Amino acid sequence: MKDYIEERVLDIAAYIIESNSTVRETAKKFGVSKSTVHKDVSERLAQINSALAQEVRKVLDVNKAERHIRGGQATREKYLHHGQIA
């Protein structure tokens, strides 16, 4: 694996753990696609540092479990700003 890829993988992992960030937020922050972030943390990170990969997986699992709540809140905010929900 190229050094710059390995460095990006470790940077992404550290960012996700420190900020409890989602894949989408992380991709935006690092200027890469969601697919790249997912591949970095699910495949490449396991080859580099399996303990760190497990920590990232815990954060992403929590985010996945909570995503339906965030989606509902976003929808509510959208319609509150348009005056359609009391």
PyMOL CGO cylinders between C-alpha atoms (Angstrom):
from pymol import cmd
from pymol.cgo import CYLINDER

trace = [
    CYLINDER, 0.00, 0.00, 0.00, 1.29, 3.44, -0.89, 0.3, 1, 1, 1, 1, 1, 1,
    CYLINDER, 1.29, 3.44, -0.89, 2.40, 5.67, 1.95, 0.3, 1, 1, 1, 1, 1, 1,
    CYLINDER, 2.40, 5.67, 1.95, -0.04, 8.47, 1.19, 0.3, 1, 1, 1, 1, 1, 1,
    CYLINDER, -0.04, 8.47, 1.19, -2.98, 6.04, 1.25, 0.3, 1, 1, 1, 1, 1, 1,
    CYLINDER, -2.98, 6.04, 1.25, -1.84, 4.57, 4.56, 0.3, 1, 1, 1, 1, 1, 1,
    CYLINDER, -1.84, 4.57, 4.56, -1.47, 8.07, 6.01, 0.3, 1, 1, 1, 1, 1, 1,
    CYLINDER, -1.47, 8.07, 6.01, -4.98, 9.02, 4.81, 0.3, 1, 1, 1, 1, 1, 1,
    CYLINDER, -4.98, 9.02, 4.81, -6.45, 5.84, 6.30, 0.3, 1, 1, 1, 1, 1, 1,
    CYLINDER, -6.45, 5.84, 6.30, -4.91, 6.60, 9.70, 0.3, 1, 1, 1, 1, 1, 1,
    CYLINDER, -4.91, 6.60, 9.70, -5.98, 10.26, 9.53, 0.3, 1, 1, 1, 1, 1, 1,
    CYLINDER, -5.98, 10.26, 9.53, -9.54, 9.27, 8.66, 0.3, 1, 1, 1, 1, 1, 1,
    CYLINDER, -9.54, 9.27, 8.66, -9.66, 6.71, 11.47, 0.3, 1, 1, 1, 1, 1, 1,
    CYLINDER, -9.66, 6.71, 11.47, -8.40, 9.24, 14.01, 0.3, 1, 1, 1, 1, 1, 1,
    CYLINDER, -8.40, 9.24, 14.01, -10.93, 11.84, 12.81, 0.3, 1, 1, 1, 1, 1, 1,
    CYLINDER, -10.93, 11.84, 12.81, -13.87, 9.43, 13.06, 0.3, 1, 1, 1, 1, 1, 1,
    CYLINDER, -13.87, 9.43, 13.06, -12.91, 8.37, 16.59, 0.3, 1, 1, 1, 1, 1, 1,
    CYLINDER, -12.91, 8.37, 16.59, -12.22, 11.91, 17.85, 0.3, 1, 1, 1, 1, 1, 1,
    CYLINDER, -12.22, 11.91, 17.85, -15.33, 13.51, 16.39, 0.3, 1, 1, 1, 1, 1, 1,
    CYLINDER, -15.33, 13.51, 16.39, -17.78, 10.58, 16.28, 0.3, 1, 1, 1, 1, 1, 1,
    CYLINDER, -17.78, 10.58, 16.28, -18.16, 11.54, 12.65, 0.3, 1, 1, 1, 1, 1, 1,
    CYLINDER, -18.16, 11.54, 12.65, -20.29, 9.74, 10.06, 0.3, 1, 1, 1, 1, 1, 1,
    CYLINDER, -20.29, 9.74, 10.06, -18.88, 8.39, 6.81, 0.3, 1, 1, 1, 1, 1, 1,
    CYLINDER, -18.88, 8.39, 6.81, -20.60, 11.22, 4.92, 0.3, 1, 1, 1, 1, 1, 1,
    CYLINDER, -20.60, 11.22, 4.92, -19.14, 13.94, 7.19, 0.3, 1, 1, 1, 1, 1, 1,
    CYLINDER, -19.14, 13.94, 7.19, -15.70, 12.35, 7.02, 0.3, 1, 1, 1, 1, 1, 1,
    CYLINDER, -15.70, 12.35, 7.02, -15.78, 12.12, 3.23, 0.3, 1, 1, 1, 1, 1, 1,
    CYLINDER, -15.78, 12.12, 3.23, -16.68, 15.80, 3.00, 0.3, 1, 1, 1, 1, 1, 1,
    CYLINDER, -16.68, 15.80, 3.00, -13.91, 16.78, 5.43, 0.3, 1, 1, 1, 1, 1, 1,
    CYLINDER, -13.91, 16.78, 5.43, -11.20, 14.84, 3.57, 0.3, 1, 1, 1, 1, 1, 1,
    CYLINDER, -11.20, 14.84, 3.57, -12.44, 15.58, 0.05, 0.3, 1, 1, 1, 1, 1, 1,
    CYLINDER, -12.44, 15.58, 0.05, -12.93, 11.93, -0.91, 0.3, 1, 1, 1, 1, 1, 1,
    CYLINDER, -12.93, 11.93, -0.91, -15.98, 9.83, -1.71, 0.3, 1, 1, 1, 1, 1, 1,
    CYLINDER, -15.98, 9.83, -1.71, -18.06, 7.93, 0.84, 0.3, 1, 1, 1, 1, 1, 1,
    CYLINDER, -18.06, 7.93, 0.84, -16.95, 4.75, -0.91, 0.3, 1, 1, 1, 1, 1, 1,
    CYLINDER, -16.95, 4.75, -0.91, -13.31, 5.64, -0.33, 0.3, 1, 1, 1, 1, 1, 1,
    CYLINDER, -13.31, 5.64, -0.33, -13.90, 6.33, 3.36, 0.3, 1, 1, 1, 1, 1, 1,
    CYLINDER, -13.90, 6.33, 3.36, -15.80, 3.07, 3.72, 0.3, 1, 1, 1, 1, 1, 1,
    CYLINDER, -15.80, 3.07, 3.72, -13.07, 1.06, 1.96, 0.3, 1, 1, 1, 1, 1, 1,
    CYLINDER, -13.07, 1.06, 1.96, -10.37, 2.81, 4.00, 0.3, 1, 1, 1, 1, 1, 1,
    CYLINDER, -10.37, 2.81, 4.00, -11.95, 2.00, 7.36, 0.3, 1, 1, 1, 1, 1, 1,
    CYLINDER, -11.95, 2.00, 7.36, -13.40, -1.41, 6.58, 0.3, 1, 1, 1, 1, 1, 1,
    CYLINDER, -13.40, -1.41, 6.58, -10.60, -3.01, 4.54, 0.3, 1, 1, 1, 1, 1, 1,
    CYLINDER, -10.60, -3.01, 4.54, -7.38, -1.02, 4.55, 0.3, 1, 1, 1, 1, 1, 1,
    CYLINDER, -7.38, -1.02, 4.55, -7.42, -0.06, 8.23, 0.3, 1, 1, 1, 1, 1, 1,
    CYLINDER, -7.42, -0.06, 8.23, -7.82, -3.70, 9.27, 0.3, 1, 1, 1, 1, 1, 1,
    CYLINDER, -7.82, -3.70, 9.27, -4.55, -4.49, 7.45, 0.3, 1, 1, 1, 1, 1, 1,
    CYLINDER, -4.55, -4.49, 7.45, -2.72, -1.57, 9.05, 0.3, 1, 1, 1, 1, 1, 1,
    CYLINDER, -2.72, -1.57, 9.05, -4.04, -1.56, 12.62, 0.3, 1, 1, 1, 1, 1, 1,
    CYLINDER, -4.04, -1.56, 12.62, -6.77, -4.00, 13.62, 0.3, 1, 1, 1, 1, 1, 1,
    CYLINDER, -6.77, -4.00, 13.62, -7.28, -2.50, 17.10, 0.3, 1, 1, 1, 1, 1, 1,
    CYLINDER, -7.28, -2.50, 17.10, -7.89, 0.93, 15.60, 0.3, 1, 1, 1, 1, 1, 1,
    CYLINDER, -7.89, 0.93, 15.60, -10.22, -0.65, 13.04, 0.3, 1, 1, 1, 1, 1, 1,
    CYLINDER, -10.22, -0.65, 13.04, -12.33, -2.08, 15.87, 0.3, 1, 1, 1, 1, 1, 1,
    CYLINDER, -12.33, -2.08, 15.87, -12.61, 1.33, 17.54, 0.3, 1, 1, 1, 1, 1, 1,
    CYLINDER, -12.61, 1.33, 17.54, -13.73, 2.94, 14.28, 0.3, 1, 1, 1, 1, 1, 1,
    CYLINDER, -13.73, 2.94, 14.28, -16.23, 0.13, 13.72, 0.3, 1, 1, 1, 1, 1, 1,
    CYLINDER, -16.23, 0.13, 13.72, -17.81, 0.84, 17.13, 0.3, 1, 1, 1, 1, 1, 1,
    CYLINDER, -17.81, 0.84, 17.13, -18.31, 4.53, 16.25, 0.3, 1, 1, 1, 1, 1, 1,
    CYLINDER, -18.31, 4.53, 16.25, -19.74, 3.71, 12.83, 0.3, 1, 1, 1, 1, 1, 1,
    CYLINDER, -19.74, 3.71, 12.83, -22.07, 1.08, 14.29, 0.3, 1, 1, 1, 1, 1, 1,
    CYLINDER, -22.07, 1.08, 14.29, -23.49, 3.65, 16.71, 0.3, 1, 1, 1, 1, 1, 1,
    CYLINDER, -23.49, 3.65, 16.71, -23.90, 6.13, 13.86, 0.3, 1, 1, 1, 1, 1, 1,
    CYLINDER, -23.90, 6.13, 13.86, -25.68, 3.50, 11.79, 0.3, 1, 1, 1, 1, 1, 1,
    CYLINDER, -25.68, 3.50, 11.79, -28.02, 2.67, 14.66, 0.3, 1, 1, 1, 1, 1, 1,
    CYLINDER, -28.02, 2.67, 14.66, -28.88, 6.36, 15.11, 0.3, 1, 1, 1, 1, 1, 1,
    CYLINDER, -28.88, 6.36, 15.11, -29.22, 7.38, 11.47, 0.3, 1, 1, 1, 1, 1, 1,
    CYLINDER, -29.22, 7.38, 11.47, -32.99, 6.92, 11.33, 0.3, 1, 1, 1, 1, 1, 1,
    CYLINDER, -32.99, 6.92, 11.33, -33.28, 9.40, 14.21, 0.3, 1, 1, 1, 1, 1, 1,
    CYLINDER, -33.28, 9.40, 14.21, -31.09, 11.99, 12.45, 0.3, 1, 1, 1, 1, 1, 1,
    CYLINDER, -31.09, 11.99, 12.45, -33.10, 11.53, 9.26, 0.3, 1, 1, 1, 1, 1, 1,
    CYLINDER, -33.10, 11.53, 9.26, -36.34, 12.17, 11.10, 0.3, 1, 1, 1, 1, 1, 1,
    CYLINDER, -36.34, 12.17, 11.10, -34.92, 15.26, 12.75, 0.3, 1, 1, 1, 1, 1, 1,
    CYLINDER, -34.92, 15.26, 12.75, -33.71, 16.60, 9.40, 0.3, 1, 1, 1, 1, 1, 1,
    CYLINDER, -33.71, 16.60, 9.40, -37.15, 16.09, 7.87, 0.3, 1, 1, 1, 1, 1, 1,
    CYLINDER, -37.15, 16.09, 7.87, -38.81, 17.81, 10.82, 0.3, 1, 1, 1, 1, 1, 1,
    CYLINDER, -38.81, 17.81, 10.82, -36.43, 20.80, 10.54, 0.3, 1, 1, 1, 1, 1, 1,
    CYLINDER, -36.43, 20.80, 10.54, -37.07, 21.02, 6.82, 0.3, 1, 1, 1, 1, 1, 1,
    CYLINDER, -37.07, 21.02, 6.82, -40.81, 21.31, 7.26, 0.3, 1, 1, 1, 1, 1, 1,
    CYLINDER, -40.81, 21.31, 7.26, -40.61, 23.55, 10.34, 0.3, 1, 1, 1, 1, 1, 1,
    CYLINDER, -40.61, 23.55, 10.34, -38.71, 26.10, 8.26, 0.3, 1, 1, 1, 1, 1, 1,
    CYLINDER, -38.71, 26.10, 8.26, -41.34, 25.91, 5.54, 0.3, 1, 1, 1, 1, 1, 1,
    CYLINDER, -41.34, 25.91, 5.54, -44.18, 26.33, 8.08, 0.3, 1, 1, 1, 1, 1, 1,
    CYLINDER, -44.18, 26.33, 8.08, -45.90, 23.07, 7.26, 0.3, 1, 1, 1, 1, 1, 1,
    CYLINDER, -45.90, 23.07, 7.26, -45.73, 21.37, 10.69, 0.3, 1, 1, 1, 1, 1, 1,
    CYLINDER, -45.73, 21.37, 10.69, -47.27, 22.89, 13.78, 0.3, 1, 1, 1, 1, 1, 1,
]
cmd.load_cgo(trace, "trace")
